[in-house]
C-alpha cells in the first residue's frame, strides 16, 4: 500500500491534516531530534536510514514493535517518508498502514519508523534523549483527556 497522496485517501479516524509545508516542517523537527548525526546517511531518500545506519540508537524488528505497542499518547502524528503528507489520529496506527512512514507524539518523545524493508531493515523504534520527562507529560495529557471525557459523560461542561 502506498502512502496516501490526497486528503481523501487518509484513514477515517484523522483528527487533523497538515499542509505540505507543515509536513516538511515536521520532518525537519524530526530530523532535529533523531537525525542530528545523519551525515553520510541517505536521509533524503529514507529518513529511517539514521536507524539502519546506526546513527541513532533504536530497537528493530519484534523488539521495536513491542515497545511501540507499550506507548500511550493522546494523539499520534503520522508523517510520510516523502515529507509531504502528515496527519494526526487518535488511535495508534497499525503496522503496515502504508509504506515508509513515521509515527510519533507531538512532543517527539519517541518515534516508530515503518519501512518498506520490513523484516530485513526495520521497523525501528527510538526514544528522544529526554524520553522520561516527555513520556510523563504524554501520560498526564492522556489522564487529563480521560477525566474530561468522564466529566462530559456526566453532562458537565
C-alpha positions in Angstrom: 0.0 0.0 0.0 1.3 3.4 -0.9 1.2 6.4 1.5 -2.0 8.4 0.9 -1.3 11.2 -1.6 -4.5 13.1 -1.2 -6.6 14.1 1.8 -9.5 11.9 0.7 -7.2 8.9 0.8 -6.5 9.3 4.5 -7.9 7.0 7.2 -11.3 7.9 8.5 -10.0 8.5 12.0 -7.9 11.5 11.1 -8.2 14.4 13.5 -6.0 16.9 11.7 -4.2 17.0 8.4 -1.1 19.1 7.7 -0.3 21.1 4.6 2.7 20.0 2.5 4.7 22.9 4.0 3.7 21.8 7.6 4.6 18.2 6.8 8.1 19.3 5.6 8.5 21.3 8.8 7.5 18.3 10.9 10.2 16.3 9.0 12.8 19.0 9.8 11.8 18.9 13.5 12.0 15.1 13.5 15.5 15.3 12.0 16.5 17.8 14.7 15.8 15.1 17.3 16.6 11.8 15.6 18.8 12.8 12.7 21.5 15.1 14.3 24.2 12.5 13.4 22.9 11.7 9.9 26.0 12.8 8.0 26.7 10.1 5.4 23.3 8.6 5.7 20.9 8.9 2.8 18.1 10.6 4.7 16.9 12.4 1.6 15.5 9.1 0.3 14.7 7.4 3.6 14.5 9.2 7.0 14.8 5.8 8.8 18.4 5.4 7.5 19.5 7.1 10.7 18.5 3.9 12.4 19.5 1.3 9.8 22.9 3.1 9.6 23.3 3.0 13.5 23.4 6.9 13.6 20.8 7.0 16.3 20.1 4.2 18.9 17.0 2.2 18.2 15.3 -1.1 18.6 14.4 -3.0 15.5 12.0 -5.8 14.4 9.9 -7.5 17.0 11.5 -5.6 19.9 10.6 -2.3 18.1 7.0 -3.4 17.6 6.7 -4.5 21.3 8.0 -1.1 22.5 5.7 0.7 20.1 2.7 -1.2 21.5 3.6 0.0 25.0 3.4 3.6 24.1 0.3 5.6 25.2 -0.4 9.1 23.9 -3.5 11.1 23.3 -2.8 11.6 19.6 -0.3 10.1 17.1 1.3 12.0 14.3 1.9 10.1 11.1 4.4 11.5 8.6 5.2 10.2 5.1 8.8 9.5 4.3 8.4 11.8 1.4 7.8 14.6 3.9 4.7 15.9 2.1 1.8 14.2 3.8 1.2 14.2 7.6 -1.9 13.8 9.7 -2.9 13.2 13.3 -5.0 10.2 14.5 -6.4 9.4 18.0 -5.5 5.7 17.8 -2.1 4.1 17.4 -1.6 3.4 13.7 -1.0 -0.3 12.9 2.0 -1.8 11.3 1.9 -1.9 7.5 -0.6 1.0 7.4 1.4 2.1 4.3 5.0 2.2 3.1 7.8 4.1 4.7 6.3 6.3 7.3 7.0 7.6 10.8 4.7 7.7 13.9 5.4 9.9 16.9 3.6 12.0 19.5 3.5 15.8 19.2 6.4 16.2 21.6 8.7 13.7 19.8 9.1 11.6 23.0 9.7 8.6 20.7 9.3 7.6 17.1 8.4 4.4 15.2 9.7 4.1 11.7 7.9 1.6 9.4 9.9 0.7 6.3 9.3 -1.0 3.0 12.2 -3.3 4.0 10.2 -4.7 7.0 11.8 -7.9 8.2 15.2 -7.0 6.8 15.6 -3.4 7.8 13.1 -2.3 10.4 10.7 -1.4 11.7 12.6 0.8 14.1 11.6 2.3 17.5 13.7 5.1 19.0 13.4 7.3 22.1 14.0 11.0 22.5 17.1 11.9 24.7 14.6 13.3 27.2 12.2 10.4 26.8 11.3 10.0 30.6 10.1 13.6 31.0 8.3 13.8 27.7 6.6 10.4 28.3 5.4 11.6 31.7 3.9 14.7 30.0 2.2 12.5 27.5 0.7 10.2 30.2 -0.5 13.3 32.1 -2.3 14.5 28.9 -3.9 11.1 28.4 -5.2 11.2 32.0 -6.5 14.7 31.6 -8.4 13.8 28.5 -9.8 10.7 30.2 -11.0 12.9 33.1 -12.6 15.3 30.7 -14.4 12.5 28.9 -15.8 11.3 32.2 -17.0 14.8 33.0 -18.6 15.1 29.6 -20.4 11.8 30.0 -21.9 13.1 33.2 -23.1 16.2 31.5 -20.6 18.6 32.9 -19.2 21.3 30.8 
